[in-house]
Amino acid sequence: MATSVPTIDGLQTNINNQHLKIFSLIWLDANTTVEGNRNTEQRLYAITNCLIKFQDVTKCQEYIEKQSQKARLIMIVSGQLGREIIPSIHELQQVISIYVYCIDKKGHEQWARNFAKVKAIILDLNELISRIETDHRMQKTIEEPLSINIFTISSKTGTSTMGTSTIGVNG
């Protein structure tokens, strides 16, 4: 079932901002309104159920900075806009991964290597989506609570009991 994507001051999302999922995908690109991107948007949305698009660096940065440190933001950014925004947001805890999607990989590799959260500089859209899917699955595994089985053995009765405890890996 298709849902509409409202536009609010350059922000496009299909869910209420106050109820964001733990993982959100942010796409910053001056050309995100190109008609051919509809299929791409659907594929990206399917990864995290939250795709937020920006064309303006300042609005994107303000949005990221306002998010809780518990939020997990995955970012796709064009090469030129990435060069502008990444130094400002790279150290924020809520930004966990950055992917530079551009047409000049060689031209962006040098500055991008200074930022550990830049996972890849990618030219091909299918490769970008595949890489985000793979990395997102790994990140979800890291973020999910760890289930631990605890056994208690009673020597008097020769019986054992088992309990399950769930512990958050990140706190």
GROMACS elastic network, one bead per residue, 0.5 to 0.9 nm:
[ bonds ]
;  ai    aj funct       b0    kb
    3    14     6  0.69476   500
    4    13     6  0.88357   500
    4    14     6  0.65889   500
    5    12     6  0.61364   500
    5    13     6  0.56612   500
    5    15     6  0.84485   500
    6    11     6  0.82046   500
    6    12     6  0.58201   500
    6    13     6  0.64108   500
    6    14     6  0.67444   500
    7    10     6  0.62527   500
    7    11     6  0.56769   500
    7    13     6  0.73252   500
    8    11     6  0.50147   500
    8    12     6  0.63932   500
    8    13     6  0.86255   500
    9    12     6  0.83534   500
    9    59     6  0.85926   500
   10    53     6  0.74521   500
   10    54     6  0.57514   500
   10    55     6  0.65766   500
   10    56     6  0.73259   500
   10    59     6  0.78359   500
   10    60     6  0.89801   500
   11    52     6  0.64387   500
   11    53     6  0.57411   500
   11    54     6  0.56843   500
   11    55     6  0.83647   500
   11    59     6  0.83365   500
   11    60     6  0.83833   500
   12    51     6  0.77396   500
   12    52     6  0.54178   500
   12    53     6  0.53429   500
   12    54     6  0.73640   500
   13    16     6  0.76129   500
   13    17     6  0.79474   500
   13    50     6  0.70212   500
   13    51     6  0.59698   500
   13    52     6  0.50504   500
   13    53     6  0.72036   500
   14    17     6  0.89274   500
   14    49     6  0.87372   500
   14    50     6  0.71954   500
   14    51     6  0.75877   500
   14    52     6  0.82538   500
   15    18     6  0.85230   500
   15    19     6  0.72571   500
   15    20     6  0.71379   500
   15    49     6  0.87115   500
   15    50     6  0.71571   500
   15    51     6  0.89383   500
   16    19     6  0.55582   500
   16    20     6  0.68369   500
   17    20     6  0.54812   500
   20    23     6  0.78052   500
   20    24     6  0.71862   500
   20    50     6  0.72410   500
   20    71     6  0.84294   500
   21    24     6  0.63770   500
   21    48     6  0.77097   500
   21    49     6  0.74819   500
   21    50     6  0.69315   500
   21    71     6  0.79865   500
   21    72     6  0.86955   500
   22    48     6  0.86806   500
   22    70     6  0.75377   500
   22    71     6  0.53160   500
   22    72     6  0.57700   500
   22    73     6  0.82152   500
   23    48     6  0.59830   500
   23    49     6  0.82973   500
   23    50     6  0.74646   500
   23    71     6  0.64972   500
   23    73     6  0.58121   500
   23    74     6  0.72358   500
   23   136     6  0.87065   500
   23   140     6  0.86453   500
   24    48     6  0.60305   500
   24    49     6  0.75141   500
   24    50     6  0.51164   500
   24    51     6  0.63159   500
   24    52     6  0.75151   500
   24    71     6  0.77382   500
   24    72     6  0.63293   500
   24    73     6  0.50061   500
   24    74     6  0.61425   500
   24    75     6  0.84011   500
   25    44     6  0.76887   500
   25    45     6  0.77267   500
   25    47     6  0.84136   500
   25    48     6  0.66632   500
   25    49     6  0.84131   500
   25    50     6  0.59824   500
   25    52     6  0.62397   500
   25    53     6  0.85021   500
   25    72     6  0.86567   500
   25    73     6  0.59125   500
   25    75     6  0.57727   500
   25    76     6  0.75563   500
   26    50     6  0.83321   500
   26    51     6  0.58903   500
   26    53     6  0.58561   500
   26    54     6  0.75936   500
   26    60     6  0.84000   500
   26    64     6  0.88937   500
   26    73     6  0.68607   500
   26    74     6  0.61044   500
   26    76     6  0.61342   500
   26    77     6  0.82063   500
   27    32     6  0.78075   500
   27    51     6  0.73229   500
   27    52     6  0.61995   500
   27    54     6  0.61240   500
   27    55     6  0.83659   500
   27    60     6  0.89062   500
   27    74     6  0.85913   500
   27    75     6  0.58446   500
   27    77     6  0.58442   500
   27    78     6  0.85442   500
   28    31     6  0.87215   500
   28    32     6  0.75240   500
   28    52     6  0.85851   500
   28    53     6  0.59880   500
   28    55     6  0.56271   500
   28    56     6  0.73493   500
   28    57     6  0.72777   500
   28    60     6  0.71419   500
   28    75     6  0.75768   500
   28    76     6  0.62010   500
   28    78     6  0.66396   500
   28    81     6  0.73820   500
   28    82     6  0.81686   500
   29    32     6  0.54702   500
   29    33     6  0.89085   500
   29    53     6  0.78437   500
   29    54     6  0.64768   500
   29    55     6  0.51624   500
   29    56     6  0.78297   500
   29    57     6  0.86601   500
   29    76     6  0.81130   500
   29    77     6  0.58319   500
   29    78     6  0.53111   500
   29    79     6  0.87669   500
   29    80     6  0.89326   500
   29    81     6  0.69461   500
   29    82     6  0.88512   500
   30    33     6  0.80595   500
   30    54     6  0.76399   500
   30    56     6  0.71081   500
   30    78     6  0.79007   500
   30    81     6  0.80634   500
   31    34     6  0.59459   500
   31    55     6  0.71049   500
   32    35     6  0.85817   500
   32    37     6  0.69986   500
   32    53     6  0.70497   500
   32    54     6  0.74910   500
   32    55     6  0.68414   500
   33    36     6  0.84948   500
   33    37     6  0.71022   500
   33    38     6  0.86981   500
   33    53     6  0.89845   500
   33    55     6  0.86346   500
   34    37     6  0.56656   500
   34    38     6  0.81032   500
   35    38     6  0.61853   500
   36    39     6  0.69356   500
   36    40     6  0.77463   500
   37    41     6  0.59584   500
   37    42     6  0.86289   500
   38    41     6  0.50740   500
   38    42     6  0.63565   500
   38    43     6  0.87646   500
   39    42     6  0.51545   500
   39    43     6  0.63056   500
   39    44     6  0.86932   500
   40    43     6  0.51188   500
   40    44     6  0.61556   500
   40    45     6  0.84727   500
   40   125     6  0.81168   500
   40   126     6  0.89455   500
   40   129     6  0.84624   500
   41    44     6  0.51313   500
   41    45     6  0.59289   500
   41    46     6  0.85261   500
   41    51     6  0.74796   500
   42    45     6  0.50331   500
   42    46     6  0.61735   500
   42    47     6  0.89881   500
   42    51     6  0.88557   500
   43    46     6  0.52246   500
   43    47     6  0.69614   500
   43   129     6  0.75454   500
   44    47     6  0.54401   500
   44    48     6  0.73421   500
   44    49     6  0.81296   500
   44    50     6  0.83538   500
   44    51     6  0.68998   500
   44   129     6  0.67656   500
   44   132     6  0.85610   500
   44   133     6  0.86166   500
   45    48     6  0.57976   500
   45    50     6  0.55542   500
   45    51     6  0.52910   500
   45    52     6  0.89891   500
   46    49     6  0.54141   500
   46    50     6  0.80123   500
   46    51     6  0.88775   500
   47    50     6  0.80426   500
   47    51     6  0.89964   500
   47   129     6  0.87339   500
   47   132     6  0.80237   500
   47   133     6  0.62431   500
   47   136     6  0.77051   500
   48    51     6  0.74051   500
   48   133     6  0.89738   500
   48   136     6  0.82434   500
   53    60     6  0.83814   500
   54    57     6  0.74302   500
   54    59     6  0.73270   500
   54    60     6  0.59062   500
   55    59     6  0.82530   500
   55    60     6  0.78089   500
   56    59     6  0.55349   500
   56    60     6  0.62064   500
   56    61     6  0.86818   500
   56    81     6  0.88051   500
   57    60     6  0.51139   500
   57    61     6  0.60407   500
   57    62     6  0.85557   500
   57    81     6  0.69104   500
   57    82     6  0.88920   500
   57    84     6  0.77013   500
   57    85     6  0.64851   500
   58    61     6  0.51697   500
   58    62     6  0.61234   500
   58    63     6  0.85641   500
   58    85     6  0.83527   500
   59    62     6  0.51301   500
   59    63     6  0.61279   500
   59    64     6  0.86731   500
   60    63     6  0.51310   500
   60    64     6  0.62501   500
   60    65     6  0.86627   500
   60    85     6  0.86823   500
   61    64     6  0.51390   500
   61    65     6  0.61151   500
   61    66     6  0.86287   500
   61    85     6  0.71024   500
   61    88     6  0.78658   500
   61    89     6  0.70483   500
   62    65     6  0.51977   500
   62    66     6  0.62499   500
   62    67     6  0.89408   500
   63    66     6  0.52844   500
   63    67     6  0.66529   500
   64    67     6  0.54364   500
   64    68     6  0.87354   500
   64    73     6  0.80046   500
   64    89     6  0.77299   500
   64    92     6  0.85271   500
   64    94     6  0.78229   500
   64    95     6  0.78981   500
   65    68     6  0.81176   500
   65    69     6  0.89838   500
   65    89     6  0.77193   500
   65    92     6  0.76205   500
   65    94     6  0.85022   500
   66    69     6  0.89968   500
   67    70     6  0.81323   500
   67    71     6  0.64636   500
   67    73     6  0.89492   500
   67    94     6  0.72437   500
   68    71     6  0.53134   500
   68    72     6  0.87101   500
   68    93     6  0.89367   500
   68    94     6  0.69238   500
   69    72     6  0.77639   500
   69    92     6  0.78022   500
   69    93     6  0.56847   500
   69    95     6  0.86430   500
   70    93     6  0.79107   500
   70    94     6  0.62836   500
   71    93     6  0.84183   500
   71    94     6  0.52170   500
   71    95     6  0.80495   500
   72    93     6  0.81240   500
   72    95     6  0.60482   500
   72    96     6  0.60840   500
   72    97     6  0.87168   500
   73    94     6  0.56839   500
   73    96     6  0.58099   500
   73    97     6  0.70560   500
   73    98     6  0.87061   500
   74    94     6  0.87464   500
   74    95     6  0.62717   500
   74    96     6  0.59157   500
   74    98     6  0.60232   500
   74    99     6  0.80597   500
   74   132     6  0.83858   500
   74   136     6  0.85085   500
   75    95     6  0.74765   500
   75    96     6  0.81884   500
   75    97     6  0.61490   500
   75    99     6  0.61135   500
   75   100     6  0.83813   500
   76    82     6  0.86311   500
   76    97     6  0.85940   500
   76    98     6  0.59025   500
   76   100     6  0.58895   500
   76   101     6  0.66174   500
   76   128     6  0.89205   500
   77    80     6  0.83374   500
   77    81     6  0.65173   500
   77    82     6  0.54017   500
   77    85     6  0.88719   500
   77    86     6  0.89425   500
   77    98     6  0.74053   500
   77    99     6  0.63142   500
   77   100     6  0.50550   500
   77   101     6  0.59680   500
   77   102     6  0.82119   500
   78    81     6  0.54725   500
   78    82     6  0.56882   500
   78    83     6  0.85402   500
   78    99     6  0.85156   500
   78   100     6  0.55939   500
   78   101     6  0.50610   500
   78   102     6  0.54396   500
   78   103     6  0.88167   500
   79    83     6  0.62669   500
   79    84     6  0.88273   500
   79   100     6  0.57185   500
   79   101     6  0.63451   500
   79   102     6  0.52619   500
   79   103     6  0.80319   500
   79   104     6  0.77544   500
   79   105     6  0.82995   500
   79   107     6  0.85770   500
   79   108     6  0.63339   500
   79   121     6  0.83631   500
   80    83     6  0.52722   500
   80    84     6  0.66917   500
   80   102     6  0.83466   500
   80   108     6  0.82619   500
   81    84     6  0.50272   500
   81    85     6  0.62036   500
   81    86     6  0.82766   500
   82    85     6  0.52351   500
   82    86     6  0.54101   500
   82    87     6  0.84551   500
   82    98     6  0.89972   500
   82    99     6  0.89859   500
   82   100     6  0.67871   500
   82   112     6  0.85717   500
   83    86     6  0.60217   500
   83    87     6  0.73638   500
   83   108     6  0.79989   500
   83   111     6  0.74077   500
   83   112     6  0.76712   500
   84    87     6  0.69870   500
   84    88     6  0.79396   500
   85    88     6  0.54613   500
   85    89     6  0.64629   500
   85    90     6  0.83601   500
   86    89     6  0.52899   500
   86    90     6  0.53656   500
   86    91     6  0.89237   500
   86    98     6  0.84046   500
   86   112     6  0.86344   500
   86   115     6  0.79524   500
   86   118     6  0.87387   500
   87    90     6  0.56463   500
   87    91     6  0.80312   500
   87   115     6  0.79495   500
   88    91     6  0.75287   500
   88    92     6  0.84631   500
   89    92     6  0.54811   500
   89    93     6  0.89582   500
   89    95     6  0.73208   500
   90    93     6  0.82636   500
   90    95     6  0.68415   500
   90    96     6  0.86589   500
   90    98     6  0.85991   500
   90   115     6  0.70259   500
   90   116     6  0.83814   500
   90   117     6  0.68730   500
   90   118     6  0.86857   500
   91    94     6  0.87670   500
   91    95     6  0.77021   500
   91   117     6  0.88250   500
   92    95     6  0.56933   500
   92    96     6  0.84213   500
   93    96     6  0.69683   500
   95    98     6  0.76549   500
   95   117     6  0.79876   500
   96   117     6  0.64506   500
   96   139     6  0.89302   500
   97   116     6  0.87611   500
   97   117     6  0.50542   500
   97   118     6  0.61792   500
   97   119     6  0.63068   500
   97   132     6  0.89295   500
   97   135     6  0.86967   500
   98   116     6  0.89791   500
   98   117     6  0.56448   500
   98   119     6  0.58690   500
   98   120     6  0.75003   500
   99   117     6  0.84457   500
   99   118     6  0.57183   500
   99   119     6  0.57574   500
   99   120     6  0.52852   500
   99   121     6  0.60571   500
   99   122     6  0.73377   500
   99   128     6  0.77142   500
   99   132     6  0.81686   500
  100   105     6  0.86756   500
  100   108     6  0.83281   500
  100   112     6  0.85033   500
  100   118     6  0.72528   500
  100   119     6  0.82199   500
  100   120     6  0.63390   500
  100   122     6  0.61607   500
  100   123     6  0.85771   500
  100   128     6  0.88994   500
  101   104     6  0.89786   500
  101   105     6  0.84175   500
  101   120     6  0.84166   500
  101   121     6  0.59940   500
  101   122     6  0.50206   500
  101   123     6  0.59040   500
  101   124     6  0.78584   500
  101   125     6  0.78068   500
  101   128     6  0.73896   500
  102   105     6  0.64421   500
  102   108     6  0.83776   500
  102   121     6  0.72338   500
  102   122     6  0.63562   500
  102   123     6  0.54185   500
  102   124     6  0.84588   500
  103   122     6  0.80709   500
  103   123     6  0.55006   500
  103   124     6  0.86024   500
  104   107     6  0.53643   500
  104   108     6  0.66842   500
  104   109     6  0.89268   500
  104   122     6  0.89380   500
  104   123     6  0.74841   500
  105   108     6  0.54600   500
  105   109     6  0.61574   500
  105   121     6  0.60760   500
  105   122     6  0.67381   500
  105   123     6  0.67176   500
  106   109     6  0.53512   500
  106   110     6  0.75446   500
  106   121     6  0.88679   500
  107   110     6  0.69802   500
  107   111     6  0.84221   500
  108   111     6  0.59184   500
  108   112     6  0.60593   500
  108   113     6  0.86583   500
  108   121     6  0.75152   500
  109   112     6  0.51718   500
  109   113     6  0.60597   500
  109   121     6  0.70269   500
  110   113     6  0.56771   500
  110   114     6  0.76757   500
  111   114     6  0.59553   500
  111   115     6  0.80276   500
  112   115     6  0.56643   500
  112   116     6  0.83022   500
  112   118     6  0.65928   500
  112   120     6  0.88467   500
  112   121     6  0.81713   500
  113   116     6  0.69685   500
  113   118     6  0.74490   500
  114   118     6  0.86282   500
  115   118     6  0.57169   500
  115   119     6  0.88828   500
  116   119     6  0.71942   500
  117   120     6  0.89327   500
  118   121     6  0.76657   500
  120   128     6  0.84411   500
  120   131     6  0.84789   500
  121   128     6  0.86568   500
  122   125     6  0.76163   500
  122   127     6  0.71564   500
  122   128     6  0.61026   500
  123   127     6  0.79021   500
  123   128     6  0.77607   500
  124   127     6  0.53090   500
  124   128     6  0.62654   500
  124   129     6  0.88918   500
  125   129     6  0.62923   500
  125   130     6  0.85847   500
  126   129     6  0.52444   500
  126   130     6  0.61089   500
  126   131     6  0.85369   500
  127   130     6  0.50793   500
  127   131     6  0.60073   500
  127   132     6  0.85526   500
  128   131     6  0.52195   500
  128   132     6  0.61969   500
  128   133     6  0.86212   500
  129   132     6  0.51651   500
  129   133     6  0.61279   500
  129   134     6  0.86597   500
  130   133     6  0.51285   500
  130   134     6  0.62304   500
  130   135     6  0.86232   500
  131   134     6  0.51861   500
  131   135     6  0.60659   500
  131   136     6  0.83328   500
  132   135     6  0.51805   500
  132   136     6  0.57781   500
  132   137     6  0.84967   500
  133   136     6  0.51157   500
  133   137     6  0.62268   500
  133   138     6  0.87688   500
  134   137     6  0.53248   500
  134   138     6  0.65062   500
  134   139     6  0.87810   500
  135   138     6  0.51488   500
  135   139     6  0.61462   500
  135   140     6  0.86437   500
  136   140     6  0.60603   500
  136   141     6  0.85839   500
  137   140     6  0.51899   500
  137   141     6  0.63747   500
  137   142     6  0.88503   500
  138   141     6  0.51879   500
  138   142     6  0.64653   500
  138   143     6  0.88308   500
  139   142     6  0.50539   500
  139   143     6  0.61800   500
  139   144     6  0.86319   500
  140   143     6  0.50379   500
  140   144     6  0.59820   500
  141   144     6  0.53673   500
  141   145     6  0.84662   500
  142   145     6  0.81283   500
  142   146     6  0.89006   500
  142   169     6  0.73651   500
  142   170     6  0.85876   500
  143   146     6  0.88481   500
  143   168     6  0.78234   500
  143   169     6  0.65945   500
  143   170     6  0.69117   500
  144   168     6  0.70317   500
  144   169     6  0.71286   500
  144   170     6  0.88190   500
  145   166     6  0.61770   500
  145   167     6  0.55114   500
  145   169     6  0.57252   500
  145   170     6  0.82808   500
  146   165     6  0.83816   500
  146   166     6  0.57171   500
  146   167     6  0.53109   500
  146   168     6  0.60748   500
  146   169     6  0.62953   500
  147   164     6  0.68799   500
  147   165     6  0.58969   500
  147   167     6  0.64616   500
  147   168     6  0.87328   500
  148   163     6  0.85053   500
  148   164     6  0.58509   500
  148   165     6  0.53296   500
  148   166     6  0.62467   500
  148   167     6  0.76234   500
  149   162     6  0.68421   500
  149   163     6  0.59450   500
  149   165     6  0.64548   500
  149   166     6  0.88430   500
  150   161     6  0.83638   500
  150   162     6  0.57180   500
  150   163     6  0.53541   500
  150   164     6  0.62007   500
  150   165     6  0.74802   500
  151   160     6  0.67511   500
  151   161     6  0.58094   500
  151   163     6  0.66452   500
  151   164     6  0.89033   500
  152   159     6  0.86176   500
  152   160     6  0.55904   500
  152   161     6  0.53823   500
  152   162     6  0.64314   500
  152   163     6  0.84463   500
  153   157     6  0.88497   500
  153   158     6  0.72103   500
  153   159     6  0.61748   500
  153   161     6  0.66467   500
  153   162     6  0.88784   500
  154   157     6  0.59031   500
  154   158     6  0.57094   500
  154   159     6  0.57082   500
  154   160     6  0.60849   500
  154   161     6  0.83922   500
  155   158     6  0.51261   500
  155   159     6  0.73932   500
  155   160     6  0.88039   500
  156   159     6  0.81283   500
  157   160     6  0.85795   500
  167   170     6  0.88093   500
  167   171     6  0.78996   500
  168   171     6  0.52753   500
